Amino acid sequence: MSSLRSHDDTWDIKTSVGSTAVMVAAARAVETERPDALIRDPYAKLLVGNSGANVLWEKMLDPAIVARVEAIDADSAAHLHHMRSYQAVRTHFFDAYFNDAVAAGIRQVVILASGLDSRAYRLDWPAGTTVYEIDQPQVLEFKSTTLAENGVTPSADRREVAIDLRQDWPAALREAGFDPGAPTAWLAEGLLMYLPADAQDRLFAQISELSAPGSRVSAETAPAHAEERRQQMRERFKKVADEIGLEETIDVGELMYRDDDRAHVADWLNDHGWRAQSQAAVDEMRRLNRWIEGVPFADDKGAFSDFVTAERV
Ligand SMILES: C[S@@+](CC[C@H](N)C(=O)[O-])C[C@H]1O[C@@H](n2cnc3c(N)ncnc32)[C@H](O)[C@@H]1O
C-alpha cells in the first residue's frame, strides 16, 4: 500500500486525494477556454481558483507554463497536453452517458466521489431529476459553499451525501432520499485508482444491490502504469518543475493503489447481473481528434484507462 494512504484517511480540498479533484477541474477549466472545446465547465475555474490547493499538475496546465515546459522537455510537455486532452475526452464521454440516461427516462443519478464535478449545476437535467453526490464532507462543503457564494444554483435537485465510500455509504444515500426501487444512473469517474482492489469490488457489489432494473453504471477504470516508467516520468517532471521554480507538494501517483489483482470492471459487471461494454480511452481520444502524438508510454497499454458503461439486466 502507498505510504501516503491508510484505510481510514481523510482530507479536504487542499490535501491528499482531495487535491486531485482540483487537478482534474483545472484541466476542465483550461479546456473550457479553448475555441474548439469538447466540453464546457463554466464553474471549474472559479472552484480551482478558490481552492487554495497547491497542486503542481494544476499549475502545469497553465498555457504559459506549458509553453515553458515545451522549451525545456518535449516529453514532459507532451504528457501535459495528453493529461489535458484526456480529461476533456473523459468529461465528454460521461456527459454523453448522462444525456443518454436521462433520454431513456432515468431521473435518479448518483455521482460517486464527485469532487469538483459540476454536472449537477451545469448539465441540462429534465425536471424531476435528483443528483446525489457522494464525497468526503470537506470536499462537498467547499464546492457547494463556493458555488452558492457566487450565486450558482444547481440545475437538478442536488443532494449531498457526505461520507467516505469505504464506510456505510448505502445507508447514508438512502437517508438522503435515494429510492432503490427507481432506475439509477451511477458514475465512478476518477475514483477507482484511489480505492484498493477489494474496495472496488465491494463498491460495485453495493451499487448492484441498490440498482433497480433499467439502472446504468459507468466508470473510468484504474490505469496500471509500469512502475519503472512512472518513476522515469516523475523524475523528469521534478527536473522541469525545479527549473521553472514550481514546488511539488504531492505525488499523485503515490495516492493511488496499484493492485495487480484488481478486477477488470467490465468483466466483473458482466459476471454480476450487468451487460457491460468497455471503450479504450485511447480510441475515444483518437475518435475525437484529441490523441497527442509523442506522448510517453504510448506503447504501454496498461497506462491508459477504459471507460466502462453497463445496463442492469
Ligand atoms: C480525481 S478526483 C475526481 C473527482 C470527480 N469525480 C471528477 O472527475 O472531477 C477524486 C475524488 O475522489 C474522492 N474520493 C476518493 N476516494 C474516496 C473515498 N474513499 N470516499 C469518498 N470520496 C473519495 C476525492 O475526495 C476526490 O474528490
The ligand as a Tripos MOL2 file, in Angstrom:
@<TRIPOS>MOLECULE
LIG
   27    29     1     0     0
SMALL
NO_CHARGES

@<TRIPOS>ATOM
      1 C1         -9.5490   12.8180   -9.1620 C.3       1 LIG1
      2 S1        -10.8400   13.3970   -8.1210 S.3       1 LIG1
      3 C2        -12.2290   13.1200   -9.1970 C.3       1 LIG1
      4 C3        -13.4120   13.9890   -8.8510 C.3       1 LIG1
      5 C4        -14.5520   13.9290   -9.8550 C.3       1 LIG1
      6 N1        -15.1050   12.6000   -9.9660 N.3       1 LIG1
      7 C5        -14.1020   14.4350  -11.2050 C.2       1 LIG1
      8 O1        -13.8870   13.6160  -12.1110 O.co2     1 LIG1
      9 O2        -13.9560   15.6510  -11.3430 O.co2     1 LIG1
     10 C6        -11.0040   12.1300   -6.9080 C.3       1 LIG1
     11 C7        -12.1460   12.3570   -5.9310 C.3       1 LIG1
     12 O3        -12.4050   11.1200   -5.2910 O.3       1 LIG1
     13 C8        -12.7690   11.3890   -3.9680 C.3       1 LIG1
     14 N2        -12.5450   10.1520   -3.2450 N.ar      1 LIG1
     15 C9        -11.5170    9.2860   -3.3860 C.ar      1 LIG1
     16 N3        -11.6190    8.2670   -2.5300 N.ar      1 LIG1
     17 C10       -12.7670    8.4750   -1.8470 C.ar      1 LIG1
     18 C11       -13.4350    7.7680   -0.8160 C.ar      1 LIG1
     19 N4        -12.9340    6.6600   -0.3000 N.pl3     1 LIG1
     20 N5        -14.5990    8.2690   -0.3460 N.ar      1 LIG1
     21 C12       -15.1100    9.4180   -0.8620 C.ar      1 LIG1
     22 N6        -14.5220   10.1240   -1.8270 N.ar      1 LIG1
     23 C13       -13.3740    9.6620   -2.3110 C.ar      1 LIG1
     24 C14       -11.8690   12.5370   -3.5720 C.3       1 LIG1
     25 O4        -12.3110   13.2220   -2.4420 O.3       1 LIG1
     26 C15       -11.8740   13.3710   -4.8470 C.3       1 LIG1
     27 O5        -12.9080   14.3050   -4.8090 O.3       1 LIG1
@<TRIPOS>BOND
     1     1     2 1
     2     2     3 1
     3     2    10 1
     4     3     4 1
     5     4     5 1
     6     5     6 1
     7     5     7 1
     8     7     8 2
     9     7     9 1
    10    10    11 1
    11    11    12 1
    12    11    26 1
    13    12    13 1
    14    13    14 1
    15    13    24 1
    16    14    15 ar
    17    14    23 ar
    18    15    16 ar
    19    16    17 ar
    20    17    18 ar
    21    17    23 ar
    22    18    19 1
    23    18    20 ar
    24    20    21 ar
    25    21    22 ar
    26    22    23 ar
    27    24    25 1
    28    24    26 1
    29    26    27 1
@<TRIPOS>SUBSTRUCTURE
     1 LIG1         1 GROUP 0 **** ****
